[in-house]
Each structure stands twice: as C-alpha cells, then as structure tokens.
Amino acid sequence: MSSSSSSSYPKILLTGATGYVGGTVLHRLLTSPEASIRALPKVSVLVRGEERVDELLRTYGRDRVLPILFRNYDETELIEMLASQHDIVINAGSGFHPASAEAMVRGLRQRSRQQQRNTTAKPWMLHTSGCSNVSDRPLTGEAFPDRELHDADGTTVYDFEKAENEREWYPQRASELAVLGHPAVSGPSPEVGAVSIQAPCIFGEGEGLFQRAGLMVPIMMRYVVEKGYGFQLGDGTGVIDYVHVADLADLYVRCVRDIVENAAQNLPSGARGIVFPTAGRVYMRDIAQGCLDAAFAAGVLPRGGDGVMTPLRKYIRQVDLQEAATTTAGNVVVAEVGWAGHRATKGTVARERLGWAPVHAAEAWAQDFVDELRHVVAGKRTVTIDSCIAEKEMLPHLEGGGGSAPLRCTFERATCLTLNNIVGEWSGISVLRTTIGRRRFVALL
Ligand SMILES: NC(=O)c1ccc[n+]([C@@H]2O[C@H](COP(=O)([O-])OP(=O)(O)OC[C@H]3O[C@@H](n4cnc5c(N)ncnc54)[C@H](OP(=O)(O)O)[C@@H]3O)[C@@H](O)[C@H]2O)c1
C-alpha cells in the first residue's frame, strides 16, 4: 500500500458517518491536508436515511464520498459483502453490535484471500469501543476505585476483558473481543489487522454533518438546566478519562496514514490492539459540579417562575440506578458503568507509536462546560444515548413512509448503491433489488 500508484491506495468503508465519532472521523479524513490521505479513493459510508445521503454528497462531493444506504447493523451479509470490497474498515458507529463488527472482519478476510496482494498489505479494521468495557460495577458488584489499566500492557487489558466477559457478557466488550480475537486477526498467520480505539468520555463539538454532540457532559448539562440540580450515582468516586472529539478523530487519521505510508508497522493488532486515547481524567461528581458551576456563573440557575423554584445553591442529588437509567435509554448496566464506574485508562501507545499528541486538555475540558451550557440553553442538545448503544432501531421518517418515499434496499451480491441507484466503481456483475415506495426494481449491474 505504500506504492505511489493511486490504484493501489486502499479503499475505506466507514460506519457511523451520521454519528458524533464517525462524522468527525469522516470529516477529518476528507479534509486532511496529508498527501497520502488526499490520494485515497472516495470513502464508502454506510448510512440510514435518504436525505442524509443527499447531504453527504452535497457537502463532500461525489468524488470524495460514496454513501451506501442500509437498514441497520443486523444486515450482516450485506456488511460482510461490502467489507470484502474494501481494504480498511473504520467501524466508527455504535460499538455495541458484535455481529456486525464480526461480519466486517469476515469481509476483510475475504478481501485478503481474494485479492492478489503483496503480503504486507493486509486489510485493516479500525474498531471503535469505549472504556466502560473495563469498568467495575460498584453498585451491583464489586468496586475497584484504584484500578488503572495501561494500554502498553495490551494483552493484560485483553485478557482482563475476556475474563470479565465470561463473567458477564457486555455487548460493547463482546464486540471488541470479537474483532481482536477473531481467528483471521489473532490466528498464527493473521490475514487481517485490527486495532480497537477504546475511547473514554469524548467531549467537544463534533465536526460531522449530523450528530455533533458528545454524551456525558451534554446529558448532565441538560439535566442540570431542566431540574436545577445535578445528580450523582454511587459515592461520586467514579472516574473516567476524557478526550476531545477532534483529537480522537485525528488518531483514526494517523492510523490510516500508518497503514498507507508505513504498511501499518506501528499499529498494534489483535490481543495487543486495544488503544486508550486519553488527555485527562475526571471524577464523575466533578462532571455534575462543572455543569452546576457553569449554569450558576451564567445566571441560568437558580431559576424561578412558572411556579417552580430551583435550589438556590448548587445541589447534587443522590439518585438510584433506576433514575440514572432514565438518561441511558433505560439500560441499567450502561447507567451503572457510565455514571458510577471506575475506569481509569492510561494511554501511551498512541503517543509513542503513532506520534499522536492531543491538543485539547484540561483547559478545553473546562471550557466545554461553558460551551455545552450555551448549546443546552439554545435547545441544541437533545442528544440521547440510544443510537450510541445501538438501541435506536430506525429513523421514524423511514418507518412511516410519509414525506419523501422511503428507500428500502435488499442486496444480492450487489456492489454499491447511491440514491439514484448509481453503481460504484467495483467490477463484477451484481444483482441489485431495490424497492422505492411500492415499486420494486431489479437491476443487473
Ligand atoms: N460518545 C461518547 O462519549 C463515547 C465514549 C466512549 C466510546 N464511544 C464509542 O463510540 C461509539 C460511537 O459513539 P457516538 O457518540 O459516535 O454515537 P452516535 O453519535 O450515537 O452515532 C452512532 C452511529 O452508529 C449508527 N447506528 C447506531 N445503531 C445502529 C444500528 N442499529 N444500525 C445502523 N446504524 C446504527 C448511527 O446511525 P443513525 O444516525 O442512523 O442512528 C450513527 O451513525 C459508541 O457506540 C461507543 O462504542 C462513544
């Protein structure tokens, strides 16, 4: 892949283009000034929602991005087939869907076997995961407030997660293990490389076209502004690291560059492949406190009127698991690990191996409370966690059929589809079956 011929540059398939992480990664990839990134072919992106296809094409151009409509991650055959036609899969959508992640690795293995490639240029999967994978369960299980894992001890982290998952299956962890532990990745002669970027709390405004809000600070800020007080689950010693979304996205770009420019020499893979991108650390109680401080400093709180008076002083209310789960789509496990868990992750691998140097640290983190308050007050923070944890089934406008005609696609050996059913650049005959409104179309491509 280090050849200068543009045809030898890897094809990228990216998931999560409509999300916070994936949207920002896509934006950074498509706007990177690096010659090796600019030389890449257009990036294929799996999306739900016809009008989002339009917006992606309008913004980035048909020559840079190739949107592919799909229904959801359960379409594993389609996902495997698409992965088999790409050299790098950036799985930057929900990290909570093991079956689709595994399908991506299977597809890349097919790619590896089908292509007449030089052996150093194996396909790669850049997976996205989260630090709740290594959290304790301080309320329903045992608390480990002093535990810290270090990505330089990659196999220790991997083995720890494996043991945890045998004790209790957790979808995001299962997904990461399915990717890194897949025989194609961790067998005696790996056919696919795979690294998992295991993010902590991500903050800052995203750069994608759709979902631009993080989760933890926006959700707490909205709670604080609505109720007039913050909440705490557990004893408040829960701990998490943080990273700015732009720095995080830069790490993905660095990974792609390493694949293109250095034959992935610096990327850890398989059981050593968990990377912690971290720029600072915070106690959970300080997130609620930061939101209150910002709201009181700006005069947003305390609030009277409408017969409702919010607390005159900054107040953090102790809540139980059920109440905390009202912020996590009713998922009590995510509520516990998210709001009470101890998950200190020390990350040095990205810095030392890839030269990653996050530019947003403590100052940017502090500023984020001010920025998020502004967004919440302006009504711009309606973000919920359901899409992040893959529990948002389908966009309402696609289900009802009102407005623009829903586009529901079923593929049989199909290569690629855009809104106008234009095929991508891949060769080979494919059959495409499409339903637009009530009309069905079959095309030989
Ligand atoms: N946000 C954080 O603070 C954070 C922290 C640590 C780790 N992470 C990791 O990063 C991942 C992505 O987070 P995010 O904040 O970018 O989430 P997000 O903004 O909610 O984006 C999720 C993306 O995945 C897609 N998606 C979700 N469920 C799907 C399904 N069933 N079928 C097809 N597409 C689906 C969404 O598509 P639609 O737009 O069509 O719904 C969207 O593009 C998380 O799952 C987690 O593993 C996030």
The ligand as a MOL file (V3000), in Angstrom:
LIG
                    3D

  0  0  0     0  0            999 V3000
M  V30 BEGIN CTAB
M  V30 COUNTS 48 52 0 0 0
M  V30 BEGIN ATOM
M  V30 1 N -19.9010 9.3940 22.6350 0
M  V30 2 C -19.0720 9.0460 23.5940 0
M  V30 3 O -18.8410 9.8120 24.5570 0
M  V30 4 C -18.3310 7.7280 23.5330 0
M  V30 5 C -17.4360 7.4460 24.5590 0
M  V30 6 C -16.7120 6.2620 24.5220 0
M  V30 7 C -16.8770 5.3730 23.4810 0
M  V30 8 N -17.7570 5.6590 22.4930 0 CHG=1
M  V30 9 C -17.8890 4.6340 21.4360 0
M  V30 10 O -18.1380 5.2620 20.2040 0
M  V30 11 C -19.2840 4.6710 19.5970 0
M  V30 12 C -19.9750 5.7190 18.7590 0
M  V30 13 O -20.4060 6.7550 19.6250 0
M  V30 14 P -21.0920 8.0550 19.0740 0
M  V30 15 O -21.1540 9.0190 20.2040 0
M  V30 16 O -20.4760 8.4550 17.8070 0 CHG=-1
M  V30 17 O -22.5750 7.5400 18.8010 0
M  V30 18 P -23.6710 8.2720 17.9240 0
M  V30 19 O -23.3900 9.6960 17.7240 0
M  V30 20 O -24.9760 7.8930 18.5390 0
M  V30 21 O -23.5160 7.5620 16.4990 0
M  V30 22 C -23.8220 6.2120 16.3290 0
M  V30 23 C -23.7020 5.8790 14.8670 0
M  V30 24 O -23.9860 4.4800 14.7020 0
M  V30 25 C -25.1460 4.3460 13.8680 0
M  V30 26 N -26.0030 3.2670 14.4070 0
M  V30 27 C -26.3440 3.0790 15.6970 0
M  V30 28 N -27.0970 1.9830 15.8010 0
M  V30 29 C -27.2490 1.4850 14.5590 0
M  V30 30 C -27.9180 0.3540 14.0230 0
M  V30 31 N -28.5760 -0.4940 14.8030 0
M  V30 32 N -27.8520 0.1540 12.7030 0
M  V30 33 C -27.1600 1.0140 11.9050 0
M  V30 34 N -26.5060 2.0970 12.3490 0
M  V30 35 C -26.5500 2.3180 13.6640 0
M  V30 36 C -25.8720 5.6560 13.9250 0
M  V30 37 O -26.6700 5.7920 12.7970 0
M  V30 38 P -28.0200 6.6510 12.8630 0
M  V30 39 O -27.5700 8.0820 12.7740 0
M  V30 40 O -28.7470 6.2070 11.6490 0
M  V30 41 O -28.7110 6.3280 14.1490 0
M  V30 42 C -24.6950 6.6200 13.9910 0
M  V30 43 O -24.1400 6.8280 12.7230 0
M  V30 44 C -20.1110 4.1830 20.7800 0
M  V30 45 O -21.0130 3.1600 20.4320 0
M  V30 46 C -19.0630 3.7040 21.7380 0
M  V30 47 O -18.6920 2.3770 21.4570 0
M  V30 48 C -18.5010 6.8070 22.4840 0
M  V30 END ATOM
M  V30 BEGIN BOND
M  V30 1 1 1 2
M  V30 2 2 2 3
M  V30 3 1 2 4
M  V30 4 1 4 5
M  V30 5 2 4 48
M  V30 6 2 5 6
M  V30 7 1 6 7
M  V30 8 2 7 8
M  V30 9 1 8 9
M  V30 10 1 8 48
M  V30 11 1 9 10
M  V30 12 1 9 46
M  V30 13 1 10 11
M  V30 14 1 11 12
M  V30 15 1 11 44
M  V30 16 1 12 13
M  V30 17 1 13 14
M  V30 18 2 14 15
M  V30 19 1 14 16
M  V30 20 1 14 17
M  V30 21 1 17 18
M  V30 22 2 18 19
M  V30 23 1 18 20
M  V30 24 1 18 21
M  V30 25 1 21 22
M  V30 26 1 22 23
M  V30 27 1 23 24
M  V30 28 1 23 42
M  V30 29 1 24 25
M  V30 30 1 25 26
M  V30 31 1 25 36
M  V30 32 1 26 27
M  V30 33 1 26 35
M  V30 34 2 27 28
M  V30 35 1 28 29
M  V30 36 1 29 30
M  V30 37 2 29 35
M  V30 38 1 30 31
M  V30 39 2 30 32
M  V30 40 1 32 33
M  V30 41 2 33 34
M  V30 42 1 34 35
M  V30 43 1 36 37
M  V30 44 1 36 42
M  V30 45 1 37 38
M  V30 46 2 38 39
M  V30 47 1 38 40
M  V30 48 1 38 41
M  V30 49 1 42 43
M  V30 50 1 44 45
M  V30 51 1 44 46
M  V30 52 1 46 47
M  V30 END BOND
M  V30 END CTAB
M  END
